[in-house]
């Protein structure tokens, strides 16, 4: 009876506790940077990476979402992780990237770049890039083509277009130190004083 109890305890350990202790990795999609900044109208690039975790993969479908009023996706360049990569750029704020192996015997088991997306800033503001996990997939190399993506492990990227820094307002125009009337008074007062002194000297002399 004691042997059965010990055996049962070992089964519980390896099925529940061991995965956490041994750190079994989950497959996920990420970006190569967590932040990106560009001036309005300029372009920047950010790469989509695939982490297979502890699995071997046959294919990946990644749907990248973004604010289409802030950004415009202009190009997608294939990475080296999968030999075959295709893409579709939507005008509604989504980029679809698919990667697959040409031979199931040559599955992917290391992390790498699926593709690099070029974005253009459309206006000053902030937004984020994320993965639509309802449609994105990471397919394991097995007979069931199991989707092993773990949504909670997917990455995001914070995007800033512009810095809110426009040109500084022009300083108010300075008024002249004195107007025409002030200049007339400035020069007229000494003249009047001299005129009065001259008249007084004539009466004295």
C-alpha positions as CSV (number, residue, x, y, z in Angstrom):
1,X,0.0,0.0,0.0
2,X,2.9,2.4,0.8
3,X,4.4,1.7,-2.6
4,X,1.2,2.6,-4.3
5,X,1.0,5.9,-2.3
6,X,4.6,6.8,-3.3
7,X,3.9,5.9,-6.9
8,X,0.8,8.1,-6.9
9,X,2.7,11.0,-5.4
10,X,5.4,10.7,-8.1
11,X,2.8,10.8,-10.8
12,X,1.2,13.9,-9.3
13,X,4.6,15.6,-9.0
14,X,5.7,15.0,-12.6
15,X,2.3,15.9,-14.1
16,X,1.6,19.1,-12.0
17,X,4.7,20.3,-10.2
18,X,7.6,19.3,-12.5
19,X,6.5,21.5,-15.5
20,X,6.8,24.6,-13.3
21,X,10.1,23.6,-11.7
22,X,11.7,22.6,-15.0
23,X,10.4,25.7,-16.7
24,X,8.7,24.3,-19.7
25,X,8.6,27.1,-22.3
26,X,5.5,28.1,-24.3
27,X,5.4,29.1,-27.9
28,X,4.8,32.8,-28.5
29,X,5.0,35.7,-30.9
30,X,7.1,38.8,-30.0
31,X,8.5,42.0,-31.5
32,X,12.3,42.6,-31.5
33,X,11.8,45.9,-29.6
34,X,9.3,46.9,-27.0
35,X,9.2,50.6,-28.0
36,X,9.7,52.5,-31.2
37,X,9.7,56.3,-32.0
38,X,9.6,58.2,-35.3
39,X,8.8,61.7,-36.5
40,X,5.6,62.3,-38.3
41,X,5.9,61.2,-41.9
42,X,9.1,59.1,-41.3
43,X,9.3,55.3,-41.4
44,X,10.6,52.8,-38.9
45,X,11.0,49.0,-38.9
46,X,10.1,46.4,-36.3
47,X,10.5,42.7,-36.6
48,X,8.1,39.9,-35.7
49,X,9.9,37.0,-34.0
50,X,8.7,33.5,-33.2
51,X,9.7,31.6,-30.0
52,X,8.9,27.9,-30.4
53,X,9.4,27.3,-26.7
54,X,10.0,23.6,-26.2
55,X,8.3,22.5,-29.4
56,X,9.3,22.0,-33.0
57,X,7.2,24.0,-35.5
58,X,6.0,23.5,-39.1
59,X,4.3,26.9,-39.6
60,X,3.2,30.2,-38.1
61,X,0.4,32.6,-38.9
62,X,0.9,36.0,-37.3
63,X,-1.7,38.8,-37.3
64,X,-0.2,42.1,-36.2
65,X,-2.7,44.8,-35.2
66,X,-2.2,48.6,-35.1
67,X,-4.0,52.0,-35.2
68,X,-4.4,52.7,-38.9
69,X,-5.0,56.4,-38.1
70,X,-1.6,56.6,-36.5
71,X,0.4,54.2,-38.7
72,X,0.6,52.9,-42.2
73,X,2.3,49.5,-43.0
74,X,4.2,50.0,-46.2
75,X,6.3,46.8,-46.6
76,X,7.0,43.4,-45.2
77,X,10.4,41.7,-45.6
78,X,10.8,38.0,-45.0
79,X,13.1,36.8,-42.2
80,X,15.3,33.8,-42.1
81,X,13.4,31.6,-39.7
82,X,11.1,29.9,-42.2
83,X,12.1,29.2,-45.8
84,X,8.7,30.3,-47.2
85,X,7.1,33.5,-46.0
86,X,4.1,35.4,-47.4
87,X,2.2,38.4,-46.2
88,X,-0.8,40.6,-46.7
89,X,-1.1,44.2,-45.7
90,X,-4.6,45.3,-44.9
91,X,-5.9,48.9,-44.8
92,X,-7.9,48.3,-41.7
93,X,-4.9,48.2,-39.3
94,X,-3.7,44.6,-39.6
95,X,-0.7,42.8,-41.2
96,X,-0.8,39.1,-41.9
97,X,2.4,37.2,-42.1
98,X,2.7,33.4,-42.7
99,X,5.8,31.3,-42.4
100,X,6.2,27.6,-43.2
101,X,8.7,24.9,-43.7
102,X,9.1,23.3,-47.1
103,X,9.7,19.8,-45.6
104,X,8.0,18.6,-42.3
105,X,11.3,16.8,-41.6
106,X,13.0,20.2,-41.4
107,X,10.9,21.7,-38.6
108,X,11.9,24.9,-36.7
109,X,13.0,24.5,-33.1
110,X,14.9,27.7,-32.5
111,X,13.7,31.3,-32.0
112,X,14.1,33.7,-34.9
113,X,12.7,36.4,-37.1
114,X,9.6,35.7,-39.1
115,X,9.5,39.0,-40.9
116,X,10.3,42.7,-40.6
117,X,7.5,45.3,-41.1
118,X,8.1,48.9,-42.2
119,X,5.6,51.4,-40.8
120,X,5.1,55.1,-41.6
121,X,3.9,57.7,-39.1
122,X,0.7,59.4,-40.2
123,X,0.2,61.9,-37.3
124,X,1.6,62.8,-33.9
125,X,0.4,60.4,-31.2
126,X,0.9,57.1,-29.4
127,X,-0.3,53.6,-30.0
128,X,0.8,50.0,-29.8
129,X,1.5,47.0,-31.9
130,X,0.0,43.7,-30.7
131,X,-0.9,40.2,-32.0
132,X,-4.5,39.1,-32.6
133,X,-4.3,35.8,-30.8
134,X,-7.8,34.8,-31.8
135,X,-6.5,34.3,-35.4
136,X,-2.7,33.9,-34.9
137,X,-1.3,30.4,-34.8
138,X,2.0,28.6,-34.1
139,X,1.7,25.1,-35.5
140,X,3.6,22.2,-33.9
141,X,5.2,19.5,-36.0
142,X,2.9,16.7,-35.2
143,X,0.2,14.7,-37.0
144,X,-2.6,16.8,-35.5
145,X,-1.0,20.2,-36.5
146,X,-1.5,21.4,-32.9
147,X,-1.7,25.1,-32.3
148,X,0.7,25.7,-29.4
149,X,0.6,29.5,-29.2
150,X,0.3,30.8,-25.6
151,X,-1.5,34.2,-25.9
152,X,-0.4,35.4,-22.4
153,X,3.3,35.1,-23.5
154,X,2.9,37.2,-26.7
155,X,4.6,40.5,-26.8
156,X,3.5,44.1,-27.6
157,X,5.3,47.3,-28.7
158,X,4.6,50.9,-27.7
159,X,4.8,53.3,-30.6
160,X,5.3,57.1,-30.4
161,X,5.0,59.3,-33.5
162,X,6.4,62.8,-33.0
163,X,7.2,64.1,-29.6
164,X,4.5,66.8,-29.3
165,X,7.3,69.3,-29.9
166,X,6.2,71.9,-32.5
167,X,8.0,75.1,-33.1
168,X,8.1,77.5,-30.2
169,X,5.8,80.5,-30.4
170,X,7.3,83.7,-31.7
171,X,8.1,86.2,-28.9
172,X,5.8,89.2,-28.8
173,X,7.0,92.1,-30.9
174,X,8.8,94.7,-28.8
175,X,7.5,98.3,-28.9
176,X,10.0,101.0,-29.6
177,X,11.5,102.5,-26.5
178,X,9.7,105.8,-27.2
179,X,7.2,107.1,-29.7
180,X,7.4,110.1,-31.9
181,X,5.6,112.2,-29.4
182,X,8.0,111.2,-26.7
183,X,11.0,112.1,-28.9
184,X,9.5,115.6,-29.6
185,X,9.1,116.2,-25.8
186,X,12.6,114.9,-25.1
187,X,14.1,117.4,-27.6
188,X,11.6,120.3,-27.0
189,X,12.0,120.6,-23.2
190,X,15.8,121.5,-23.3
191,X,15.0,124.0,-26.1
192,X,12.3,125.7,-24.1
193,X,14.6,126.0,-21.1
194,X,17.3,127.5,-23.2
195,X,14.8,130.0,-24.7
196,X,13.6,131.1,-21.2
197,X,17.2,131.5,-20.0
198,X,18.0,133.6,-23.0
199,X,15.0,135.8,-22.5
200,X,15.9,136.3,-18.8
201,X,19.5,137.2,-19.6
202,X,18.2,139.9,-22.0
203,X,16.2,141.6,-19.3
204,X,19.1,141.4,-16.9
205,X,21.6,142.8,-19.3
